[in-house]
Amino acid sequence: MNVFKLLSRSSKPPQSTPTQRLPSSGAAANPQLFGHDTIEKPIPESNTSRKRKRGQNAVEPPTTLPADLDFFAEYTRKAAPKHEDDASHKSKCDDETTSGTAGADKEVDFATKYDEDECKRVLRSHKLKIVVLEDFVPREEKTEKEKRKEAKKRKRDKEKGRKVEKPKNTKRQLYPQPLTSFSQLRSRYQISRRLAENLKEQGYTMTTEIQLAAFPLLMGDNRGDAGAGHDASGQEFGGEVDLLAVAPTGSGKTIAFLVPILNALLSEGNTNSGGRKAGLRAIVIAPTKELASQIVNEARKLSAGTGIKAALMKKGMEVVETCGDETHEDVSASLKGSDEDEDADALGSDDNTKSSQPQRIRKRSDIVKAGILVATPLALLNALKQGDRVAELPNIRHLVLDEADVLLDPLFREQTLSIWNACTSPVLRVGLWSATMGSNIEALATTTLNTRWASLSSHAIPRAPLIRLVVGLKDTAIPNITHQLTYAATEQGKLIGLRQLLHPTAIPSNSTATSLRPPFLVFTQTIPRAIALHAELLYDIPPEAGGSSRIAVLHAELSSSARETIMTRFRRGEIWVLITTDLLARGVDFRGLNGVVNYDVPNSAAAYVHRVGRTGRAGREGGVAVTFYTQEDIPYIKNVANVIHASQKLRGNPVGQGDETGIQQWLLDSLPTPSKRDKQNLKTRGVEARRSVKDKDGKAKGRISTKSGYERRVEDRKRGAVEASKRRKTQPIERANASESEFEGFGE
Ligand SMILES: Nc1ncnc2c1ncn2[C@@H]1O[C@H](COP(=O)(O)OP(=O)(O)OP(=O)(O)O)[C@@H](O)[C@H]1O
């Protein structure tokens, strides 16, 4: 660490080497993370649905095909259009949209049809694995006699040292037809023209891995031999599946669940009335207000002009109709209770009805009319509560739990399950989405589905299967970013390290260390620590470069409008360094974020995966994730080291041969393995030494400073001595005043 160079900080804004590729330096050429080396060529599908045999030469797409429809041209040659700030692209899109509308019937059907082997190859090359967790098809139970016979055989084999046959894994794998480009959505699933145009308008051309498989599973392949028995494509389910989807951060899960929902709502009809007549039919739950608001924005962009509306749940909004004054009072009371909750408060807006009003008269216009509602669990639950009971939502057909593992974590579990159970429709389709998913979530999902099925009065409708779709290695960080695990020894060391990142000129030119250019996020363990770090770094950016306005702190204790303003300023590039807590660790999409700094080590491996996944989104290369650790973190850091190790392997980097970045084998071998209990403690409480301490006034203090403990003690003593001397000087006066006031007091 070059402390001396650090002292001579440059006032120039950080410079990057011209060769450095950064996520902020433009749109990603290819949003996919895997399968780059196996570019699969589709066969333009003729009306006869001719299948391509394995090994047969691929049919070249017609040469007259417009460049932007040639999705299978070499990835490197074709850069995806920038989504934002690209006026020329927009006008091009507009042109194409117009011409597309005019020549509706001339649209090129570019849907592909692979045979089963090819489906397998394509899905495997993109690291996709799809299994039917439960198809709920009744199977013949083995008789007690048969079970005893099998047990005896296993025992005999064991005694004789023979290989014991394990009960066979009955989980069936699926190989649906991969959907490799957005244009196929229209030719294959006949999605509305407007929805297709909106997707195009957003610059989406090539599908990401999760979209490649989720669209066929959720929209049902209605071409060819759908319903023709149990083939490996899952066509027999016709899109009626409950889905557990695990895909890397930034891999486009939002689009993957929104498009099938929009398509379903549109095909259900009633759109002439602006989608309003049919009312609320889909709910998306997200753990934070920031994520909920991002999802609703995405839904609005995709649904523009389709008649389907998307709304963000706000305090005071109603989702169920109620009648009678008594109920009004009850609900007002339950809403009042929500004031105590920080997140429900954060969802408040200008149009909120104050819950402190003794009697709130509800108008019909208060009731959500949108087709899709996006909410945090508590905000929605508060709106559903009618006294002790939770109102039912029988019309909801689609329920999405985004960041399902956190929504079903003990913190939110009760709220989330209450909402799930409130959606009483027998044809409710549920989707659980996240980049990380423990096996306990799978078990919980299956149990919930079983309980709901058992409670149904009629079982006339066939039960939907539960399917698990995994992209890449489960619970692993994305492979397209550089991880750097830095030992900083002490708290002061971390601060010095962070300052060095803020001033990359301090890094010697011959160093192989990764440099980090703004914009970046800095994560701390607690809110007081985020505030303290912000105070410490406030004047680190020179005035010529924007000074303190370039650095900000965002946490759950700020008002809703302050949070919104900071998010907007960060997205616009006005803020360069945003210090935050795990509030922004999940789901939030800042497209051009160059990196993430874990100033405090995350509380779990999953938290690491999500935090670092704020960079390198949609396949962007060059993101950097720096994690500082100190002596206190050593018992737990192996969690993080293992994630980095797995991600390096996924990327194809040999472990132990790297430069200063990544994980060296010796480090991996020498770190202690945390016990299950340690992991649990860390998850719930964080690193003990970093938990908030109270200052003299009882306020929580983050204790972040470059000063050593000794220096702080000396300062404290000095301050104490000065205060004591001041007190001594003022004491006689105070005493005199006190006796006067005492005298006055006696008079009363
Ligand atoms: N097919 C695509 N082509 C290009 N960009 C895409 C595509 N699909 C999604 N994106 C972009 O990728 C970014 C990340 O998408 P999204 O927020 O849905 O990721 P995610 O998988 O939900 O991530 P997280 O797990 O962090 O929540 C967004 O900016 C989105 O616009």
The ligand as an ORCA input file, in Angstrom:
! r2SCAN-3c Opt
* xyz 0 1
  N     -31.789     -9.551    -23.161
  C     -31.199     -8.483    -22.699
  N     -30.310     -7.790    -23.427
  C     -29.674     -6.705    -22.929
  N     -29.889     -6.222    -21.703
  C     -30.759     -6.872    -20.920
  C     -31.469     -8.021    -21.374
  N     -32.284     -8.429    -20.371
  C     -32.107     -7.583    -19.340
  N     -31.199     -6.643    -19.667
  C     -30.711     -5.555    -18.801
  O     -29.937     -6.175    -17.793
  C     -29.987     -5.401    -16.618
  C     -30.232     -6.288    -15.428
  O     -31.519     -6.833    -15.482
  P     -32.328     -7.217    -14.161
  O     -32.357     -6.078    -13.214
  O     -33.607     -7.804    -14.583
  O     -31.369     -8.330    -13.570
  P     -31.669     -9.409    -12.449
  O     -31.360    -10.728    -13.017
  O     -33.037     -9.206    -11.889
  O     -30.556     -9.027    -11.381
  P     -30.576     -9.128     -9.775
  O     -30.400    -10.571     -9.436
  O     -29.433     -8.317     -9.366
  O     -31.898     -8.617     -9.341
  C     -31.056     -4.353    -16.828
  O     -30.422     -3.123    -17.087
  C     -31.804     -4.838    -18.037
  O     -32.311     -3.772    -18.801
*
